[in-house]
């Protein structure tokens, strides 16, 4: 058992291979299904709209990644069943290897693939719509680019762009780690828990506003602005939350898995 506490590349690769072997059909059909449905929705939107702009890409991309987020909520699929959970925990691999393998498959690789799928579908749908336009009227379709969609034509510093990326990554790690706290209906319970966290945080901000600034009205949040090195205090606060929270979520998930392992 002591050897299992040490990271072994061979054992780690065997763990990933075991997961791919068991769930290969699920992964293949999920990828093909997401690719086809996304392509058809984009093509339909491009052909019915008189002008398909960056904002339209953004709206569809939000919905797309919500669906992809459900796959993260289904990490550690063996935990949906008590017997399979016991078998998974008895696999000859360390807690770190089990956690890292799921993080690699369900977060890093899944989002890399999903980003590629949406990029391919956006360009393929535009090309198909252009062919359809030969036989009928098709509106103006904007070129798709992640840089244009995620970072629109507004002034953003490098820290602003990084904070957007890390904020999204933090949200992903939150969904991934919370999966370990719930057995059935994990994604639904995670969403409910996330909403409760946001409401509780907002309530605390309102409470502190009323305590320190008695003139605050209702549910308003009083934030007194000032600058540090030409950057507002609110921006620094957002940077801190974006850059740090993902570490907390991953550590929480890891120790929850370790608790199950024990």
N, C-alpha and C positions, 0 to 999 in steps of 0.2 A: 504493500500500500504506500510505503514511503516513496517508491519510485514514481507513483502516480502523481505526486505533488510537484514533479519536475516536468517542465515542458519538453516534449519529444516531437521533433518534426515528423518523424515517421508515424507516430501514433496520431498526431494531429491530421496528417494527410489521410490516414485510414478512417478517421472519424468523418471527415468530409466526404470521402468516397462512399462510406456506409450510408450517409444521408442522401447523397445523390442516387445511389443504387435503389434505395427504398422509395424515394419520392420523385424519381426521374419522370414518370408519366405526368404527375401533378405539375411539375415545373414546366415540362414541354407544352402541355395543353394550356397552362396559364399564360405562358409567353405568347403562344399563337393566338389565344383568345383576346388578350389585351391588345396585341398588334392589330388584329383584324377589326375589332370593335372601335378602337381609336381611329383607325384609318377611315372607316365608314362614317363615323360621327364628324370628323374633320371635313371629309369630302361633302357630306350633306350640308354642313354649315357654310362651306365656301360657295356652294352652288345656289343656295337660297338667299344669301345675303348680298345686297347690292354693293357692299364694300366690306371686305374682311380685313380688319386692321390688327395691329399689335394687341389692342385691348381684347379683341375676340380670342386671340391665341392665349392670352393670359387667363381669361375666364375658363376656357376649356382645359388649360394646363392645371389650374387649381383643382378642378373636378377629377382630372386624370390622376394627380398625385394623392388625392384623397383615397381613390380606389387602390393605388399602389400601397398606401399606408396600411390598408387592411392586411396586406401580406406580411407586414412587419408585426402587426398584432397577432399573427398566426405563427410567430417564431416558436421554437421548441414544440412542434406539433405533437410529440409524444406525450406532452403534459395534458392532453385532452382526455386521457384515459389512465386510470390508476395503475393498471397492470403494465401498460407501456411506459408509464412514468417510472415505475420501479425498475423495469428492464433497462431504460435509458440511463438511470442513475448508476446502474451496476456495470455499465460499459467500462472497459479498461482504459480510461482516460481521466486526466485531472479536471478539476472544476474549471480552471482557466482555459483548458483546451476546448471543453464543451461550450463555454461562454463565447470564446473567440470564434469558434467554427460557425456558430449561429449568427454572430455579428457579421462575420465575413460574408456568409451566404445571404442572409435576410436583409442586411443593411447595405453594405458596400457594393457587393456584386448586383443585388437586386436594383439598387438605385442607379448604378452605372448602366445596367441593361435597360431600365425604364427610360432613362434620359436618351439613350440611343434610339429606342423604339419610337418615342415621341418625335424626335428630330427626323427620323426616316419617314414616319407617317405624315408629318407636316409637309415635307418636300414632295413626297409621293402623291399626297392628296392634291397639292397645288398643281403638280404636273398633270394629274388626271383631270382636274377641273379645267386646265388649259386646253386639253384635248376635247373635252365636252364643249368648250367655248367655240370650237370650230363650227359646231352644228347649232349653236344657240347663244344667247346673250349671257355672259358671265361677268359679274362685277369685278372691281379691282381687288386683287388679293395681294396683301403685303408679304414680303419675304420674311421667313421665320429665322430668328436668331435668338439664342438664349440670352445673349448680352443685351439685345434690345428689349426682350420681354421682362427679364428679371431686373435689369437696370435701365429703365426708360430714360427719355431725354430730360433728365433733371440732374442738377449738379450734385454729385456724390463723391465723397473722398474715398480713399482706399479703405479707411477704417469703417466707413458706412457700408461699403460693399462686403467687406469681410464679416461685419456684424449681421448682415442679412443672411449670408451663407451659414454662419455658425448658429444663428437663431433657428434656421430651418433644421440644421443638424441636431440641435438640442431637442427640438420637437420630436425628431425621429428617434433619438436615444431614449426619450421619455416613453414613447409608445412601446419601444423594444423592451425596455427594462420593466415596465409595469406589467408586461405579459407574465412575468414570473410570479406576480402576486395573486393572479387569478387563474383558476383552472378552466371553468366553462364560461363562455360568452366574454372572453378576456377583452376583446376590442371594445365592446359596448361598455363594460365596466370601466375600462381605461378612459373612454371619452367622458363618462359621467364623473369620474374622479378628477379629470382635468378641468371640467367646468366648475366643480366645487372648489378646486384650488384657485382658479381665476377669480371666482366670486369672493372667496375668503381674502385673497390678496387685495382686491379692490375695496372690500369692507375695511380692512386694516388701514389702507391709505386714506380712506374717508374719515375713519376714526381719528387717526393722527392729525389730519388736517383740522378737524374740529377742536382737538386738544391744543395744538400749537398756534392755530389761527382761528380764534373764536368767530371771526366774521364770515367764515365759510358757510355757504348756504347748501342745504340738502345733501345731495350725493356728489357735490363738487369736490375735486381734489386740488388742494392749494400747493402749488410748487413754485417756490421763489427761485428764479433763474439767476445764474451767474456763470462766468466763464473761467476755465482753467486751461491755460495755453491755447487760447482762442477757440476752445471747444466748450459748449455748454455743459453744465452739470448733469442735465437730463441725458444728453448724449453719452457722457461718461458712464452713467448708470446703466443705460441700455447696452453699451459695449461690454461692461462687466458681466451682466446677466448672460449675454449671448456667448461670450468667450469662456465662461466658467461653468455654466449649468450642466453642459453635456458631461463633464467629468463627474459631477455629483450623481447624475442619473445612471451612468455606466457603473460606477462604484456601487451604487445601491443595488442594481440588478445583479452584479457579480456576487455580492455578499448574500443576496437572497438565494441564488443558486447554490452557493456554498452551504447555506443553512439547510436546504433541501438535501444536499449530498450527505450531510452529517446525519 
